[in-house]
């Protein structure tokens, strides 16, 4: 955990919770967008890897933030 996050979580829990809530909303939108893009390209010709990689990054990011909220 970096020092800024540690400082906020210990000294300013309300601010930390607010930031995490905002980050969770942003991460969820990225996950939804990536999921829609994947679904759109899933059965189309061409490589799926770039879209799948974006979905993987968005889902990993969302789960990281979700874990931080608990």
RAKALIN-V598310 format. One record per helix or strand. SS is the DSSP state (A for helix, B for strand). FROM is the first residue (numbers start at 1). TO is the last residue. If there is no record, write none. Layout:
# RAKALIN-V598310
ss: {SS,SS}
from: {FROM,FROM}
to: {TO,TO}
This chain:
# RAKALIN-V598310
ss: {A,A,A}
from: {3,13,49}
to: {11,41,69}
